[in-house]
Amino acid sequence: MSTPATPKVGFVSLGCPKALVDSERILTQLRMEGYEVVGTYQDADVVVVNTCGFIDSAKAESLEVIGEAIAENGKVIVTGCMGVDENNIRGVHPSVLAVTGPQQYEQVVSAVHEVVPPKAEHNPLIDLVPPQGVKLTPRHYAYLKISEGCNHSCSFCIIPSMRGKLVSRPVGEVLGEAERLVKAGVKELLVISQDTSAYGVDLKYKTDFWNGQPVKTRMKELCEALSGLGAWVRLHYVYPYPNVDDVIPLMAEGKILPYLDIPFQHASPKVLKAMKRPAFEDQTLARIKRWRELCPELTIRSTFIVGFPGETEEDFLYLLDWLSEAQLDRVGCFQYSPVEGAPANDLGLPQVPDDVKQERWERFMAHQQAISAARLQRKIGKEIEVLIDEVDEQGAVARSWADAPEIDGSVFVNSTTVKPGDKIRVRVTDADEYDLWAEPV
């Protein structure tokens, strides 16, 4: 029960799922110390804003939210990726109480202590925190972060300068967290990091122990162990290194979801070279073909950038042709936006005009929409398993193995008797460019 003596914290989490996990860790620690997490600025004794600093539009959003929190509450602590640029934040909002960078959990909690000290008589037996910690996702799915940082130096990206080099979590620790989540009712584990394929490289794939059994700190062994927990396991941010071939059989055997989130970013060899993208070569299409031969149900999602400095019409047409050949299932596209501090700014390549970026983005989206619509049409009449996300009087909103939450499509199920977290079999009755409609079997 909340009492007047209970310190209250408001929290705003911006950016990617990796930042969301950071927010969950901070909130778990604060809850363990007796703080109450509240949903309005007015109820909070202090507000923490976890920022995103990946691109300029994200920085602008972060600064806007910080300003809103200051106006509505007055006591604001800033953390997250944009926190590495404290001067920029204080230049716009000099009244912020503290600024910390990403993954600096202890510093954030210490800053909260200074503004609103924890209860002197906090009783952890009364203010219970669940074993899986505080989660900001619905109860039936959760993000499982396996590492921090990245060893690459893509020319458009400043993530390594904000989050540092790759630091893999010990596999036993990751599996322990996964087990606690599943025991708490999680039906889907979304594996995330900056570079999931590189998991364990920094630890030289060190052997760790989980439930008394040896497990190597490596992507394949992690997936094999996760497959025994009984939940869907979905892989995000996978670079197509050769070791990705090792997890395709696990997908074909139904041990993990037949789903790969691979940020290809482009297809033109010239543009990829300028981007300094790792593990991309002219055999990618052949590998995709082999993956689908081994696992016909495989869904591949990706993201691309159009309008990168130096991109010509020839490069863009090469990308469209590549998409036609690759037949990717789920695709997002962004117009290139310069990021302060990114090496791409110093390549000396000609900038693509904004109107050309917009025109190429529209052509890209129309091209991929046709591919996506055709692939979804093939699913009409098939039976698939779905996970229910929401239910109202109109029916249920669900996802199949092909749909990650918030970024992919939905399966609209004609049923009001199911509940969130249920897994059911459905028959697909209709499809459009992104979504499916289905009846329970």
C-alpha positions as CSV (number, residue, x, y, z in Angstrom):
1,M,0.0,0.0,0.0
2,S,1.2,3.5,-0.8
3,T,1.6,5.9,2.1
4,P,2.4,9.6,2.2
5,A,6.0,8.7,3.0
6,T,6.4,6.6,-0.1
7,P,8.7,8.4,-2.6
8,K,7.3,8.5,-6.1
9,V,9.1,8.4,-9.4
10,G,7.8,9.2,-12.9
11,F,9.5,7.6,-15.8
12,V,9.6,8.3,-19.6
13,S,11.3,5.7,-21.8
14,L,12.2,6.7,-25.4
15,G,14.0,4.9,-28.2
16,C,14.6,1.2,-29.0
17,P,13.8,-2.0,-27.1
18,K,17.4,-2.0,-25.8
19,A,16.7,1.3,-24.1
20,L,13.4,-0.1,-22.8
21,V,15.4,-2.9,-21.0
22,D,17.7,-0.3,-19.5
23,S,14.5,1.5,-18.1
24,E,13.2,-1.8,-16.7
25,R,16.5,-2.4,-14.8
26,I,16.4,1.1,-13.3
27,L,12.8,0.8,-12.3
28,T,13.4,-2.7,-10.8
29,Q,16.2,-1.2,-8.6
30,L,14.0,1.7,-7.5
31,R,11.1,-0.6,-6.7
32,M,13.4,-2.8,-4.7
33,E,14.3,0.3,-2.6
34,G,10.7,1.1,-1.9
35,Y,10.0,3.8,-4.6
36,E,6.5,3.8,-6.2
37,V,6.4,4.3,-10.0
38,V,3.6,6.6,-11.0
39,G,2.0,7.4,-14.3
40,T,1.6,11.2,-14.2
41,Y,4.0,14.1,-13.9
42,Q,1.8,15.6,-11.2
43,D,2.0,12.5,-8.9
44,A,5.8,12.2,-9.2
45,D,8.4,13.6,-6.7
46,V,11.0,13.4,-9.6
47,V,10.9,12.4,-13.2
48,V,13.5,10.3,-15.1
49,V,13.7,10.6,-18.9
50,N,15.6,7.8,-20.7
51,T,16.6,9.5,-24.0
52,C,17.4,8.3,-27.5
53,G,20.3,9.9,-29.4
54,F,20.6,7.8,-32.5
55,I,19.5,10.3,-35.1
56,D,18.8,14.1,-35.0
57,S,15.0,13.6,-35.0
58,A,15.3,11.3,-31.9
59,K,17.5,13.9,-30.2
60,A,14.9,16.6,-30.9
61,E,12.1,14.3,-29.5
62,S,14.2,13.7,-26.4
63,L,14.8,17.4,-25.8
64,E,11.1,18.1,-26.3
65,V,10.1,15.4,-23.7
66,I,12.7,16.8,-21.2
67,G,11.2,20.2,-21.6
68,E,7.7,18.8,-21.1
69,A,8.8,17.0,-17.9
70,I,10.4,20.2,-16.6
71,A,7.3,22.3,-17.3
72,E,4.9,19.7,-15.8
73,N,7.0,18.6,-12.8
74,G,10.2,20.7,-12.4
75,K,12.5,18.0,-11.1
76,V,14.0,16.0,-14.0
77,I,16.9,13.5,-14.3
78,V,18.1,12.6,-17.7
79,T,19.8,9.3,-18.7
80,G,20.2,7.2,-21.9
81,C,22.0,7.5,-25.2
82,M,21.7,11.3,-25.5
83,G,23.2,11.6,-22.0
84,V,26.7,11.3,-23.5
85,D,26.1,14.9,-24.8
86,E,25.5,16.6,-21.5
87,N,26.5,20.0,-22.8
88,N,23.8,19.9,-25.5
89,I,21.1,18.9,-23.0
90,R,22.1,21.5,-20.4
91,G,22.4,24.1,-23.2
92,V,18.7,23.7,-23.9
93,H,17.5,22.7,-20.4
94,P,20.0,24.1,-17.8
95,S,17.6,23.2,-14.9
96,V,17.9,19.4,-15.3
97,L,19.1,17.9,-12.0
98,A,21.5,15.3,-13.3
99,V,22.6,13.8,-16.7
100,T,24.0,10.2,-17.1
101,G,24.8,8.1,-20.2
102,P,23.3,4.7,-21.2
103,Q,23.7,1.7,-19.0
104,Q,24.7,3.9,-16.0
105,Y,22.1,2.3,-13.7
106,E,23.8,3.1,-10.4
107,Q,24.4,6.7,-11.3
108,V,20.7,7.2,-12.2
109,V,19.6,5.6,-8.9
110,S,22.1,7.7,-7.0
111,A,20.7,10.8,-8.6
112,V,17.2,9.8,-7.6
113,H,18.4,9.3,-4.0
114,E,19.8,12.8,-3.9
115,V,16.5,14.4,-5.0
116,V,14.1,12.0,-3.2
117,P,15.8,9.8,-0.5
118,P,14.4,6.3,-0.2
119,K,12.2,5.4,2.8
120,A,14.3,4.7,5.9
121,E,12.0,1.9,7.0
122,H,11.4,0.2,3.6
123,N,10.3,-3.4,4.1
124,P,11.1,-5.5,1.0
125,L,8.7,-8.2,2.4
126,I,5.8,-5.7,2.0
127,D,6.9,-3.8,-1.1
128,L,7.4,-6.9,-3.2
129,V,9.2,-6.9,-6.5
130,P,8.6,-9.9,-8.7
131,P,11.6,-12.2,-9.4
132,Q,11.6,-11.2,-13.1
133,G,11.9,-7.5,-12.1
134,V,9.7,-4.6,-13.3
135,K,8.7,-5.0,-17.0
136,L,7.3,-2.3,-19.3
137,T,6.0,-4.8,-21.9
138,P,2.7,-6.7,-21.6
139,R,2.9,-9.7,-19.3
140,H,3.0,-12.3,-22.2
141,Y,6.2,-11.1,-23.9
142,A,9.5,-9.6,-22.8
143,Y,12.8,-8.4,-24.3
144,L,15.9,-10.4,-23.3
145,K,19.0,-8.3,-23.7
146,I,22.1,-10.5,-24.2
147,S,24.8,-7.9,-24.7
148,E,25.7,-4.2,-24.7
149,G,27.6,-2.2,-27.2
150,C,29.0,-3.0,-30.7
151,N,32.4,-3.6,-32.2
152,H,31.5,-2.2,-35.6
153,S,32.1,1.3,-37.0
154,C,29.3,1.8,-39.5
155,S,29.8,5.3,-40.9
156,F,26.2,6.4,-40.3
157,C,26.0,5.2,-36.7
158,I,27.3,6.7,-33.4
159,I,26.0,3.8,-31.1
160,P,29.6,2.6,-30.3
161,S,30.6,6.0,-29.1
162,M,27.5,6.1,-26.9
163,R,27.3,2.5,-25.7
164,G,30.9,1.3,-26.1
165,K,32.3,-1.9,-27.4
166,L,30.6,-5.3,-27.3
167,V,30.1,-6.6,-23.8
168,S,28.3,-10.0,-23.7
169,R,26.3,-11.1,-20.6
170,P,27.3,-14.5,-19.3
171,V,25.0,-17.1,-20.8
172,G,24.1,-18.5,-17.5
173,E,22.9,-15.1,-16.3
174,V,20.9,-14.6,-19.5
175,L,19.2,-18.1,-19.3
176,G,18.4,-17.5,-15.6
177,E,16.6,-14.3,-16.5
178,A,14.8,-16.0,-19.3
179,E,13.7,-18.8,-17.0
180,R,12.3,-16.4,-14.5
181,L,10.4,-14.5,-17.2
182,V,8.8,-17.7,-18.5
183,K,7.8,-18.8,-15.0
184,A,6.1,-15.4,-14.6
185,G,3.9,-16.0,-17.6
186,V,6.0,-14.7,-20.5
187,K,5.1,-16.6,-23.7
188,E,7.6,-14.9,-26.1
189,L,11.2,-13.9,-25.5
190,L,12.6,-11.3,-27.9
191,V,16.3,-11.6,-28.0
192,I,18.0,-8.2,-28.5
193,S,21.4,-6.6,-28.6
194,Q,23.3,-4.3,-30.9
195,D,24.8,-7.4,-32.7
196,T,23.1,-10.7,-31.7
197,S,25.3,-12.7,-34.1
198,A,28.5,-11.6,-32.3
199,Y,27.2,-12.7,-28.9
200,G,30.2,-14.1,-26.9
201,V,32.9,-13.0,-29.2
202,D,34.4,-10.8,-26.5
203,L,34.3,-13.7,-24.0
204,K,35.9,-16.1,-26.6
205,Y,32.7,-18.1,-26.3
206,K,33.5,-19.0,-22.7
207,T,31.7,-21.9,-21.2
208,D,29.3,-21.0,-18.4
209,F,26.9,-23.0,-16.4
210,W,23.1,-23.0,-16.2
211,N,21.1,-25.5,-14.0
212,G,24.3,-27.4,-13.5
213,Q,24.9,-27.9,-17.3
214,P,27.8,-26.4,-19.3
215,V,26.7,-23.9,-22.0
216,K,28.9,-21.9,-24.4
217,T,28.4,-18.2,-24.5
218,R,27.5,-18.3,-28.2
219,M,24.3,-17.6,-30.3
220,K,23.6,-21.2,-31.3
221,E,24.1,-22.6,-27.8
222,L,22.0,-19.8,-26.3
223,C,19.2,-20.5,-28.8
224,E,19.3,-24.3,-28.1
225,A,19.0,-23.7,-24.3
226,L,16.2,-21.1,-24.7
227,S,14.2,-23.5,-26.9
228,G,13.8,-25.8,-23.9
229,L,11.8,-23.2,-21.9
230,G,8.6,-23.6,-23.8
231,A,8.3,-20.0,-25.0
232,W,8.6,-18.5,-28.5
233,V,12.1,-17.3,-29.1
234,R,12.6,-14.5,-31.6
235,L,16.0,-13.2,-32.8
236,H,16.5,-9.4,-33.5
237,Y,19.4,-7.4,-34.9
238,V,21.2,-10.4,-36.5
239,Y,24.2,-9.7,-38.8
240,P,24.5,-12.3,-41.5
241,Y,27.8,-13.8,-40.4
242,P,28.5,-17.5,-41.3
243,N,27.4,-18.6,-37.9
244,V,23.8,-17.6,-38.6
245,D,23.7,-20.7,-40.8
246,D,23.9,-22.7,-37.6
247,V,20.6,-21.5,-36.2
248,I,18.5,-22.1,-39.3
249,P,18.2,-25.9,-38.5
250,L,16.9,-25.0,-35.1
251,M,14.2,-22.9,-36.8
252,A,13.4,-25.8,-39.2
253,E,13.0,-28.1,-36.2
254,G,10.6,-25.7,-34.5
255,K,13.0,-25.0,-31.6
256,I,13.0,-21.2,-32.1
257,L,10.8,-19.1,-34.3
258,P,11.6,-19.1,-38.0
259,Y,12.3,-15.4,-37.9
260,L,15.4,-13.3,-38.6
261,D,15.6,-9.5,-38.1
262,I,18.7,-8.6,-40.3
263,P,19.4,-4.8,-40.8
264,F,20.7,-5.0,-44.4
265,Q,20.5,-1.2,-44.8
266,H,21.3,-1.4,-48.6
267,A,22.3,-3.7,-51.4
268,S,24.6,-1.7,-53.7
269,P,28.2,-2.8,-53.0
270,K,29.4,0.8,-53.4
271,V,26.9,2.2,-50.9
272,L,27.6,-0.7,-48.4
273,K,31.3,0.0,-48.6
274,A,30.7,3.7,-47.9
275,M,28.5,2.6,-45.0
276,K,31.2,0.3,-43.7
277,R,28.7,-2.4,-43.1
278,P,30.1,-5.7,-41.7
279,A,29.5,-9.2,-43.0
280,F,27.8,-8.1,-46.3
281,E,29.0,-9.6,-49.5
282,D,27.7,-10.6,-52.9
283,Q,26.7,-14.1,-51.6
284,T,23.9,-12.8,-49.4
285,L,21.1,-13.6,-51.9
286,A,22.5,-17.2,-52.3
287,R,22.5,-17.6,-48.5
288,I,18.9,-16.4,-48.2
289,K,18.0,-19.0,-50.8
290,R,19.7,-21.7,-48.8
291,W,18.1,-20.6,-45.6
292,R,14.7,-20.9,-47.2
293,E,15.5,-24.3,-48.6
294,L,16.3,-25.5,-45.1
295,C,13.4,-23.7,-43.5
296,P,10.6,-22.8,-45.9
297,E,8.6,-21.0,-43.2
298,L,11.4,-18.5,-42.5
299,T,10.4,-14.9,-42.2
300,I,13.0,-12.2,-42.8
301,R,12.5,-8.6,-41.7
302,S,15.0,-5.9,-42.4
303,T,15.6,-2.1,-42.5
304,F,17.1,0.0,-45.3
305,I,18.4,3.5,-45.8
306,V,17.8,5.5,-49.0
307,G,19.5,8.7,-49.8
308,F,22.9,7.9,-48.2
309,P,25.6,10.3,-49.3
310,G,26.8,9.3,-52.8
311,E,23.8,7.1,-53.6
312,T,23.1,7.4,-57.3
313,E,20.0,6.4,-59.2
314,E,21.9,3.3,-60.4
315,D,22.6,2.3,-56.8
316,F,18.9,2.8,-55.9
317,L,17.8,0.7,-58.9
318,Y,20.3,-2.0,-57.8
319,L,18.5,-2.0,-54.4
320,L,15.1,-2.4,-56.0
321,D,16.3,-5.3,-58.1
322,W,17.9,-6.9,-55.0
323,L,14.6,-6.6,-53.1
324,S,12.8,-8.3,-56.0
325,E,15.2,-11.2,-55.8
326,A,15.4,-11.4,-52.0
327,Q,11.6,-11.4,-51.5
328,L,11.9,-10.2,-47.9
329,D,8.8,-10.5,-45.8
330,R,8.9,-7.4,-43.6
331,V,10.8,-4.3,-44.5
332,G,11.2,-0.8,-43.1
333,C,12.9,2.1,-44.8
334,F,14.3,5.4,-43.6
335,Q,15.6,8.5,-45.5
336,Y,19.2,9.1,-44.5
337,S,19.5,11.8,-41.8
338,P,23.0,13.1,-40.9
339,V,23.9,12.4,-37.3
340,E,26.3,14.7,-35.5
341,G,29.6,12.9,-34.9
342,A,29.0,10.1,-37.4
343,P,31.9,9.3,-39.8
344,A,29.6,9.6,-42.8
345,N,29.7,13.4,-42.4
346,D,33.4,13.3,-43.3
347,L,33.4,11.0,-46.3
348,G,33.3,13.8,-48.8
349,L,30.5,12.3,-50.7
350,P,27.8,14.4,-52.4
351,Q,24.6,14.8,-50.4
352,V,21.3,13.5,-51.9
353,P,18.8,16.3,-52.1
354,D,15.8,15.9,-49.8
355,D,13.2,15.8,-52.7
356,V,15.2,12.9,-54.2
357,K,15.3,11.1,-50.9
358,Q,11.5,11.5,-50.6
359,E,10.9,10.3,-54.1
360,R,13.2,7.2,-53.6
361,W,11.6,6.4,-50.3
362,E,8.1,6.4,-51.9
363,R,9.3,4.2,-54.8
364,F,11.0,1.8,-52.3
365,M,7.9,1.5,-50.2
366,A,5.6,0.9,-53.2
367,H,8.0,-1.7,-54.5
368,Q,8.2,-3.6,-51.2
369,Q,4.5,-3.3,-50.5
370,A,3.8,-5.3,-53.7
371,I,6.3,-8.0,-52.5
372,S,4.8,-8.1,-49.0
373,A,1.2,-8.3,-50.3
374,A,2.0,-11.1,-52.6
375,R,3.8,-13.1,-49.9
376,L,0.9,-12.6,-47.5
377,Q,-1.7,-13.7,-50.1
378,R,0.0,-17.1,-50.1
379,K,-1.0,-17.6,-46.5
380,I,-4.7,-17.4,-47.2
381,G,-6.3,-20.8,-46.3
382,K,-3.3,-22.0,-44.2
383,E,-3.5,-22.8,-40.5
384,I,-1.0,-21.0,-38.2
385,E,-0.4,-20.5,-34.5
386,V,-0.9,-17.0,-33.1
387,L,-0.2,-15.2,-29.8
388,I,-3.1,-13.0,-28.7
389,D,-2.1,-9.4,-27.8
390,E,-5.4,-7.6,-27.3
391,V,-9.1,-8.4,-27.1
392,D,-12.1,-6.1,-27.3
393,E,-15.8,-6.4,-28.4
394,Q,-14.7,-6.4,-32.1
395,G,-12.4,-9.4,-31.8
396,A,-8.7,-10.2,-31.0
397,V,-5.5,-8.7,-32.3
398,A,-2.8,-11.4,-32.5
399,R,0.6,-12.0,-34.0
400,S,2.1,-15.0,-35.8
401,W,5.7,-16.2,-35.8
402,A,6.2,-13.7,-38.7
403,D,5.2,-10.7,-36.6
404,A,7.3,-9.0,-33.9
405,P,5.4,-6.6,-31.7
406,E,5.0,-3.0,-32.7
407,I,7.2,-3.2,-35.9
408,D,5.5,-5.9,-38.0
409,G,1.9,-6.7,-39.0
410,S,-1.0,-8.2,-37.0
411,V,-3.4,-11.1,-37.3
412,F,-7.0,-10.0,-36.6
413,V,-8.9,-13.0,-35.2
414,N,-12.7,-13.2,-35.2
415,S,-13.0,-14.2,-31.6
416,T,-13.9,-12.5,-28.3
417,T,-13.5,-15.6,-26.1
418,V,-9.7,-15.6,-26.0
419,K,-7.5,-13.5,-23.7
420,P,-4.1,-11.8,-24.1
421,G,-1.3,-14.3,-23.8
422,D,-3.3,-17.2,-25.3
423,K,-1.7,-19.2,-28.1
424,I,-4.3,-20.6,-30.5
425,R,-4.5,-22.1,-34.0
426,V,-6.3,-20.1,-36.6
427,R,-7.0,-20.4,-40.4
428,V,-6.1,-17.3,-42.5
429,T,-9.1,-15.9,-44.4
430,D,-7.8,-12.7,-45.9
431,A,-4.7,-10.5,-46.2
432,D,-3.5,-7.0,-47.3
433,E,0.0,-5.5,-47.6
434,Y,0.9,-6.0,-44.0
435,D,-1.9,-7.8,-42.0
436,L,-3.8,-11.0,-41.9
437,W,-7.4,-11.9,-40.9
438,A,-8.3,-15.3,-39.5
439,E,-10.8,-17.6,-37.8
440,P,-10.1,-19.8,-34.9
441,V,-9.7,-23.5,-35.8
